[in-house]
Amino acid sequence: MPIDYSKWKDIEVSDDEDDTHPNIDTPSLFRWRHQARLERMAEMKQAKEEVEDAKTKVSSRMQQIEDKLKQVDLDDKEKMKLELEKAEIKKQEDEFHKKEKELSDKERLAPWNVDTIGHEAWSKSVINKPAENKEPEKSRNLDDEEENQRMIDYFKNNESILRQFASLSGFDKVEEYLLDHPHLASEFATSWLTIEALNHAIEEEFDAMNKMTEQCITVQYLLELAKSLRALPTNTNVIKNFFRKIRAADAQYMRMYREEVEAFQARLRKRAKDKIEAAMSEMEADEKKKRIEESPGGLDPQEVFNTLPEEMREAFASQNVDALMDIASSMDEEVFRHHLERCVKSGLWVPNAKEQEDEGADA
């Protein structure tokens, strides 16, 4: 009988999830996709365990009810109550069976991947002649510096067409553009799209970011198809084959595609938020350092001002010396002196300022 290869047609091929470039600012797309896949698998496992636990609990309760209903001294009221609870539990059991089937179908239809295919049962080594024109885009003989230079050159030489490519919408336009510029079917292209999408996310230009992330995932899917076929992704026949398949894809496949795009966008938004917060923290630290260096006593005037009692903050903010004198007469002397000394050290309060001003004028 002929071998049935149908079970292999939906394998998620990403066996090089650790093949990341050290100079890309964001985590590699492969690693992100692998992490997202692991999270989906963990969610599936958790959902199955929750259903199993719930089934066990209601089954145990059902057995308790059955045992009670067998008691001969059970009154009608209690019996009716147990019968109603039994009917309710029966409905819950039906719901659990339905949920169990849904999870089983979802697990059965999910594409295989390197985490679920299984373990090697047997193997043998076969040495073949090297195939012609099958060299991967990244040469294993290149060191990081050379590979980085290749990427920089790629970015520089293709920036204008990459920007035009990133602005496209719809598979028809994307296919047409890739057929005209097949060298964009490259991991360098996905790296450029990832970096630029992150830049747009930092600027909160989310429409532009969303387009770039869709192009990035589309090209990544194309690269995976080419890898599974052991073909060059820049081959126009491979590009045509990919878009023919994705147009004919079922709803489940397209739903997974959209989920990956949305998960990618969410990670970029989080990454952008983290970078903005880090930049703000760095800027605040620099400003604080500068304020401390300029203060006469090595204290941060902003920090000192924020820790003053409210009435003293208001007096300083309005530069109301009379109000400050009133506070000095009403506040505990030691407490006021403590705050005033810190104000002097931070430069918020300059003692004998009038004398210093007069001396400066005389000079």
C-alpha positions in Angstrom: 0.0 0.0 0.0 1.2 3.5 -0.7 2.5 5.5 2.2 0.2 8.1 3.6 2.1 11.4 3.9 -0.9 13.5 4.8 -0.1 13.5 8.5 3.1 15.4 7.7 1.6 18.3 5.7 0.9 20.6 8.7 4.2 20.4 10.6 5.4 23.7 12.0 9.0 23.8 10.8 11.2 25.9 13.0 14.1 23.7 13.9 16.6 26.6 14.0 14.9 28.6 16.7 18.3 29.3 18.3 19.7 30.6 15.0 19.6 34.2 16.0 21.8 37.1 15.0 23.7 38.7 17.9 23.3 42.3 16.6 19.5 42.4 16.3 18.2 44.5 19.1 15.0 42.5 19.6 14.8 38.7 20.2 14.7 36.7 17.0 11.4 35.9 15.4 12.0 32.2 15.6 12.5 32.4 19.3 9.3 34.5 19.7 7.4 32.0 17.6 8.7 29.1 19.6 7.8 30.8 22.9 4.3 31.5 21.7 3.9 27.9 20.6 5.1 26.7 24.0 2.6 29.0 25.7 -0.2 27.7 23.5 0.8 24.1 24.4 0.9 25.0 28.1 -2.5 26.6 27.9 -3.9 23.5 26.2 -2.4 21.2 28.9 -3.8 23.5 31.7 -7.3 23.5 30.1 -7.2 19.7 29.8 -6.2 19.4 33.5 -8.9 21.8 34.6 -11.6 19.8 32.7 -10.2 16.5 34.2 -10.2 17.9 37.7 -13.8 19.3 37.3 -14.9 15.9 35.9 -13.4 14.1 38.9 -15.2 16.4 41.4 -18.6 16.2 39.8 -18.2 12.4 39.4 -17.4 12.1 43.1 -20.4 14.2 44.0 -22.6 12.2 41.7 -21.5 9.0 43.4 -22.4 10.6 46.8 -25.8 11.5 45.6 -26.4 8.0 44.2 -25.4 6.5 47.5 -27.8 8.8 49.4 -30.7 8.1 47.1 -30.3 4.4 47.9 -31.0 5.1 51.6 -34.5 3.8 52.6 -35.1 6.4 55.3 -34.7 9.4 53.0 -37.6 11.8 53.1 -39.3 13.1 50.0 -38.0 16.7 50.4 -34.4 15.6 50.6 -34.9 13.1 47.8 -36.3 15.8 45.5 -33.4 18.1 46.4 -30.9 15.4 45.5 -32.7 14.6 42.3 -32.5 18.2 41.2 -28.8 18.4 42.1 -28.2 15.1 40.2 -29.9 16.6 37.0 -27.7 19.7 37.3 -24.5 17.6 37.7 -25.6 15.6 34.6 -25.7 18.8 32.6 -22.2 19.7 33.9 -20.9 16.3 32.9 -22.3 16.8 29.4 -20.6 20.2 29.2 -17.4 18.6 30.3 -17.6 15.9 27.7 -18.3 18.6 25.1 -15.3 20.6 26.2 -13.1 17.5 26.3 -14.0 16.8 22.7 -13.3 20.4 21.6 -9.9 20.2 23.2 -9.2 16.8 21.7 -10.2 18.1 18.2 -8.1 21.2 18.7 -5.1 19.1 19.8 -5.5 16.6 16.9 -5.8 19.4 14.3 -2.8 21.4 15.6 0.2 21.3 13.4 3.1 19.1 14.6 6.3 20.8 15.6 9.7 20.0 17.0 8.2 19.8 20.5 5.4 17.4 19.7 6.7 15.1 16.9 8.3 12.8 19.4 11.6 11.1 20.0 13.9 9.3 17.6 13.2 5.5 17.5 16.0 4.6 15.1 18.3 6.3 12.7 21.0 5.8 10.1 23.5 8.0 8.3 23.4 8.3 4.6 26.0 10.4 2.8 24.7 12.1 -0.4 26.3 14.4 -2.8 25.8 18.0 -2.0 22.8 19.4 -3.8 23.4 22.2 -6.2 22.1 25.7 -5.5 20.9 24.7 -2.0 23.3 26.7 0.1 21.5 28.6 2.9 21.6 32.3 2.9 23.8 32.5 5.9 27.1 30.8 5.5 28.3 28.9 8.5 31.9 29.9 7.7 31.2 33.6 8.4 31.9 35.0 11.8 29.6 37.4 13.6 31.5 40.5 12.4 31.3 39.4 8.7 27.6 38.4 9.1 26.9 41.7 10.7 28.5 43.6 7.9 26.5 41.6 5.4 23.3 42.6 7.2 24.3 46.3 7.3 25.1 46.2 3.6 21.7 44.5 2.9 19.9 47.2 4.9 21.7 50.0 3.2 21.3 48.6 -0.4 17.6 47.7 0.1 16.2 50.3 2.5 14.0 52.1 -0.1 12.4 49.0 -1.5 12.0 47.5 2.0 10.1 50.6 3.1 7.9 50.4 0.0 7.4 46.7 0.7 6.5 47.4 4.4 3.7 49.8 3.3 1.8 47.2 1.2 -1.4 45.5 2.2 -2.9 42.3 1.0 -1.4 39.0 -0.2 -1.8 40.0 -3.9 0.3 43.1 -3.7 2.9 41.4 -1.4 3.2 38.5 -3.8 3.6 40.8 -6.8 6.3 42.8 -5.0 8.2 39.7 -3.9 8.2 38.3 -7.4 9.7 41.6 -8.6 12.2 41.6 -5.7 12.7 38.0 -4.7 15.8 38.8 -2.7 13.4 40.2 0.0 12.6 36.6 0.9 15.4 36.8 3.4 16.0 36.6 7.1 17.8 40.0 6.7 14.5 41.4 5.5 12.6 40.1 8.5 15.3 41.6 10.8 14.9 45.0 9.2 11.1 44.8 9.4 11.3 43.8 13.1 13.6 46.7 14.0 11.6 49.2 12.0 8.3 47.9 13.5 9.8 48.4 17.0 10.9 51.9 16.1 7.3 52.7 15.0 6.0 51.1 18.3 8.3 53.4 20.3 6.9 56.4 18.4 3.4 55.0 19.0 2.8 54.8 15.2 0.9 51.6 15.5 -0.7 51.6 12.0 2.7 51.5 10.4 3.9 48.9 13.0 1.0 46.6 12.3 1.7 46.6 8.5 5.3 45.8 9.1 4.5 42.9 11.5 2.2 41.4 9.0 4.8 41.5 6.2 7.4 40.1 8.7 5.2 37.1 9.6 4.3 36.5 6.0 8.0 36.4 4.9 8.8 34.2 7.8 6.1 31.7 6.8 7.5 31.8 3.3 11.0 31.1 4.6 9.7 28.1 6.6 8.0 26.7 3.6 11.2 27.0 1.5 13.1 25.3 4.3 10.6 22.4 4.5 10.9 22.0 0.7 14.7 22.3 0.9 14.5 25.1 -1.7 15.7 28.6 -1.9 13.1 31.1 -0.7 14.1 33.5 -3.5 12.9 31.0 -6.1 9.9 32.6 -7.8 8.2 29.2 -8.0 8.5 28.8 -4.3 7.0 32.3 -3.8 4.1 31.5 -6.1 3.5 28.1 -4.4 3.5 29.8 -1.0 0.9 32.4 -1.9 -1.2 29.8 -3.7 -1.3 27.7 -0.5 -2.0 30.6 1.8 -4.9 31.8 -0.3 -6.4 28.3 -0.2 -5.7 27.8 3.5 -8.6 26.9 5.8 -10.0 29.1 8.5 -8.0 27.4 11.3 -4.7 28.0 9.5 -5.6 31.7 8.9 -6.7 32.1 12.5 -3.3 30.8 13.6 -1.6 33.2 11.2 -3.6 36.1 12.7 -2.8 35.0 16.3 0.9 34.9 15.5 0.7 38.4 14.0 -1.2 39.8 17.0 1.1 38.0 19.4 4.1 39.6 17.6 2.5 43.0 17.7 1.8 42.6 21.5 5.5 41.7 22.1 6.7 44.7 20.1 4.4 47.0 22.1 5.7 45.6 25.4 9.3 45.9 24.1 8.7 49.5 23.1 7.2 50.3 26.5 10.2 48.7 28.2 12.6 50.7 26.1 10.7 54.0 26.7 10.7 53.4 30.4 14.4 52.5 30.4 15.2 55.7 28.4 13.1 57.8 30.8 14.9 56.2 33.8 18.3 56.9 32.2 17.3 60.5 31.4 16.0 61.1 34.9 19.2 59.6 36.4 21.3 61.9 34.2 19.3 64.9 35.2 19.5 64.0 38.9 23.2 63.5 38.6 23.5 67.0 37.0 21.3 68.6 39.7 23.5 67.0 42.5 26.7 68.1 40.8 25.4 71.7 40.6 24.1 71.8 44.2 26.4 73.3 46.9 26.0 70.4 49.4 25.6 67.3 47.1 21.8 66.9 47.6 19.3 66.7 44.8 17.1 69.8 45.0 14.1 68.0 43.4 14.3 65.2 45.9 14.7 67.6 48.8 11.7 69.7 47.6 9.5 66.6 47.3 10.3 65.6 50.9 9.5 69.0 52.5 6.3 69.5 54.5 3.5 70.7 52.3 3.4 74.2 53.7 7.1 74.6 53.1 6.8 73.3 49.5 4.1 75.9 48.9 6.2 78.7 50.3 9.2 77.7 48.2 7.0 77.3 45.1 5.5 80.7 45.5 8.8 82.2 46.7 7.0 83.6 49.7 9.6 84.5 52.3 7.1 85.8 54.7 5.2 82.5 54.7 8.4 80.7 55.2 9.2 82.9 58.3 5.7 82.1 59.7 6.3 78.4 59.2 9.7 78.8 61.1 7.9 80.4 64.1 5.1 77.8 64.2 7.1 74.6 63.4 9.3 72.7 65.9 12.6 74.4 65.8 14.7 71.3 65.3 12.5 70.0 62.5 12.6 73.3 60.7 16.3 73.5 61.0 16.7 70.0 59.6 14.6 70.9 56.5 16.3 74.2 56.1 19.8 72.7 56.2 18.8 70.2 53.5 17.4 73.1 51.4 20.7 75.0 51.8 22.8 71.9 50.8 20.6 71.4 47.7 20.6 75.0 46.7 16.9 75.6 47.3 17.7 78.2 49.9 20.7 80.5 49.6 21.6 82.0 53.0 22.6 85.7 52.9 21.6 85.9 49.3 21.1 89.7 49.5 24.7 90.1 50.7 26.1 87.9 48.0 24.1 89.9 45.4 25.4 93.2 46.7 29.0 91.9 46.7 28.6 90.8 43.1 27.2 94.2 42.1 30.2 95.9 43.8 32.6 93.7 42.0 
